[in-house]
């Protein structure tokens, strides 16, 4: 269980952080990307950083402090809503790393979004309990949700 949890946390953190890394392919003229596309990229990058910080605690790399962890999860919950407020498709097709399937398979994307939202809510409830074992159990599905959505709706980094 611990190996699976560590692997899931690591994969999710890397996927989230790589969503907008400088090595990511960009449109020929990044200035042509809409404000929504740029905001979406920043928001996903923020989530990746949050996941790394949370993962460090879950993995035991950073000491578990109940109140600090609760505060970080509350911040993550707030950040988790932001990218989905910027999912408009760019008229010129400069959508960053979002695949066209985000819009052509809107129902599938919405299902992934709901799965993520539910996993984040479960993590928040576990954090509120203060029970580290419950937190570890709830953290894996958040990472799994990130991975699942990236596989279907994000252009891979080179």
Steps between C-alpha positions, in 0.01 A plus 500: 500500500779739597691439174180555299426819692852630448493418130159663453605813685821527303333446163226752573742764622717456192204504264349809660831684513586408142167627369644844443874457528728702275586183307138464398418556134354842442315655211716680245408832661413453870365855508214380280372275780193642666502627854290196596761264360783675683300509826416131463871417463593701808220337699603147407862580583387624843313172556815308414694691762226437755501128423876485545480666842215274612676195356816579694300478824306189393826329398663586831762729344368791707375473857123484535360803681122465523416871486749585225377207292134600546586854388691373194211272402255791538723702269513207256120474507471868406765465228335186362202700373697765312616318184147395415390865499730553200410217265387711205645382171726753330351619173840470330563149636788607728375296797830429670519133597125440496402242238211573267315218682439739792236660277415223253436256787358749747299231683813291555694802619216595733500147643874527570446840660230358728720204595777743593263723698372199697853378571604846621193516727590160647858617561367811671275291726792273586720802577231640728500172692870543571551125450813451288397151389168635368689779328734252331203296381328811360811643335546215251168553321580870451822404323319230305245754385774735380668218308175382342408846378851567368491178297184601318507877491858632524763509230802312638822686562781405260 
